[in-house]
Amino acid sequence: MLNLFQSNQMSELARAFCARNAVFDDPFEPLTVVVQSFGLGQWLKLQLSDYHGISSNVDCILPATFLWKLYQTLIPETELLAESPYDRNRLTWRIMRLLKSNPGLSSEIDTYLTGAGDKDLRLLQLAAELALLFDEYLMYRPGWILDWQNKRRELTGHEAWQADLWQIIQNDLKGNQGLHRAALHERALRSLTQGQQDQQPTTAWKRISIFGLSTLPPLQLQTFEALAESTEVDIYFLNPCAHY
C-alpha cells in the first residue's frame, strides 16, 4: 500500500513519521528510510530520539543505494557485488582508459583531446563528464540505453558515437555488461510483478519510508509504485503550500 503524508512544514512531517513508527515489532529489523541526504537522515534520527526517548537501528539510505540493494534482493547476478559496475566514479576511470585505447571514435573527441594544455587532465575531465552523462541517461532516459544495445533505430550525430562508446564499455565489462540501471529496472519490475501474481513476498522489507525527497525520477517512482503492491511504502512529502 502506498501512503502519502503531506505538510508545508518539515517538523510536522517528522512528527507524523515518529508517530507512525512508534511500535517496533522486531528491534533487530532495521527501520528503512529513503532520504535525499545523510544530513537529513541524521536530523530525522534526532527527531525519533526526542519523540520516543531512543533512536536505534534506523537505516537512512539514499535512493540509488536503496535501489541497488533491491536489485541485489531480486536479481541473483548482483547479489555478491558490493556496488554497481556502472557506478559513476568507477565508470570515469574505465572511460578514460577506453578513450585512450580507442582513438578515432569521434572527430570532436579527438579535437578536444589534442588541444592545448595537459592532455591527461583533458582526458580525465572528459571521461568524468561522459560518466555523468551516461549516469543521467540510465536514470532519466533508460529507453535510450536499451535502444542502443538492441540497435532498434538508426543513430546520427553525437548520439551515434555515444552509442558506440557505450557498446565499447559493455564489451569491456564482459560478464557484467547487463547489470546497468536500465536493464536491472526492467528485471526488477518483472520480478515484483511475478511475486504479486504468485502472492509471495519478493522483498524483506515490511515498510519503507521515503522522507523529504523533493523529486523522484520516473524510474525510481515506478519501482516504489511496484513495491507498494506488496509492501507498505510511506511517502512524507514537503508540499510548499500556504494553505494546509
N, C-alpha and C positions, 0 to 999 in steps of 0.2 A: 504494500500500500504506500502511496506517495502522499505525504502530509506537508502542507505548506504553512509556515508561520511567518507573518509579515508585521513589520513595525517600522516607524520612522526614527526609532532610537535604538542604538546598538545595545544599550543597557537593558531595555525591555526584551529584546531578543535573547540576551544572555539569561535573564530571569526565567523566560519561558523554557529555555534549554535546560537550565538547572532543575526546574520543577518537573520537566518531562523525564529527566534521568535521575529521579530521586531513589528509585529502587534498583539495587544491583543484585540480580538473581545469582550470579556467579562472580565472586571477587577476582577470580583468575581469568575471566573473559574480558579482554580489553574493550573499552568504550571507544569506538572508531568515529573520529570527527574529521571530515574533509574541510580544510581551511585554505585560504589563499596565501597565507604567510605563517611562518613559525612564530612570529611576534604575536599575531592574533591568537594562535594556539596557546601560547603561554598566558596571555590575558584571560582566556576562557578557563584555563585550569585554575587561575586565581579566583575567578567568579564562582566556580564549583566549590572551591575550598571555603570561601566566605559563606556560601549558601548552606552547605552540608557539614562544614567543620572538617572536611577531608576531601582531597582530590587524589585519586590513585588509579593507576593503570588506564590512563587516558591516552589514546593513540591519536595524536593530531598529525595529519598526513596531508601532503599536497595532492591535488587532483591527479597529476601524471603518475606519481608514485603509487597512489591507490589503484589506478587502472593497471599498472604493471603487476601489482600483487593479485589483482583479479585475474589477469591473464595467466599468472602462474598457477592459480587455483583451477582454471578451466582448461588450460592448454598444456599438455604434458611436455612439449619441447622446451617450454620456458621455465619449467619447474626448478631446474638446477642452475639457472643463470641469475647472478646477483643483480644485474641490471641489463637493460636493453642493449644489444649490439649497435643499435641506432641512436644511442644517447648522443646528444649534440656535441659534447666535449670530445668523446671518443671518435665521433664521425669527422670532426675537424682534422685530426691527425691523419685519419685514413684518406680523406680527400686530398690533403696536402701531398701525401705520398703518391696517390694515383694521378694527380695532375702532373707531377714531376715525371712519372713513368709513361704518360700518355700524351705526348706533345701533339699538336695539330688537332686537338678536339674541337677547338673553336678559334677563329681568327681574332675575335675580341679578347679571348683569354690570353692568347699568345702575345698580342699587342700590349696588354696590361702587364704581363709578367716580364716582358723585355724592356719596360720603361725605365726611366732614370730612378736611381735610389737603390736601397737594399733589396736585392732580388728575393732573398729568403723571407724578409719581412712582408713583402708584397704577396708572396705565396701563402704565408700564414694568414694574413688578413683576408685574402680572397677565399681561402678554404673555410675560415670561420663564418664568413657571410653566406657561403653556399650551404654550409651545415645548418645555419639558422633558417635559410630559405627552405631547404628540404624538410626541416622540422615543422615549419609552419604549413607546408603543403600536406604533410602527414596528418596534421591536426585539423586544418580548415578545408583542405581540398583532397581528401583521401581518394576520391574518384579519379583525379588526375594521375596519381601514382599507379593505381590499378590499371588505368588505360595504357600507361607507358609500358607496364610489364606485359600486358596481354596484347599490345600493339593493335588496339581497337580502332585507331584513326591515324591519318597522315599528320605528321608534325612538321612545322616550318619555323624558321627564325630562331629566336632564343630558346623556345620550348624544345626544339629538336636536339640541340647539344646538351640541354639539361637532362633530357630523357636518355641520351647516350651515356652521360656521366652517371646517371642513376643505375643504368644497366651494368656499367663497369664496377660500381660499388657492389651491386648484387653478386656479380661473378666473383669478386674478391672475398666476399663473406662466405662463400661456399655453402656449408650446411646451415648457416643462419640467415640465408637470404630472404626467407619468407617471414621472418619474425619482426617485421616493422609494424607500426601502429595501425596502418590502414588494413593490412591483412588480418592482424590479430583482432581488430574490432569486428570484422565480419565473422570470424570464427567464434568469438565470444558471444555475439548476439545469437548465432545459431545454437550454441551450447545452452544458453539461457532459455531460449525458446523451446528446445528439446526437453530441458528439465521441467519446464512448466507443463508441457504436454504429458510427460511421464508422471507428473505430480510428485517429483522428487526434489529435495533441496539441492541446488547446484553450488552453493557457496556456504562458507562457515559463518557468515555474518547474519545475526538476527536483526540488528538495527544499524543503520548507517546515518549519521547526521552530517549535513552539509551546511556549514555555518559561515555567513558573511561573504560568500562569493558574489562579486559584482556582475560576473558574466560567466557563461559556460559555452564553450564551442559546441556545435551540433553533435559532433562525435561523442563528447562526454555526456551531453544531455540524453542522447539516445541510449547510452549504456545505463545511466541511472534510471531511466524510464523502464528499461527491460528488467533491471534488478528489482524495481518496485513491485513487479508482478508476484514476487515470491519473498521479498524482504521488506521490512519497514525502512523506508527512506524518508527522513525528515529534512526539509529544506527551511533554513532560517534566513529569510531574505530581507535585507535592509531596503525598504521602499521609501524613497525620498519624497514623501507627500506631506503637505502641511495639514491635511485633514485625515486623521486616522479613523 
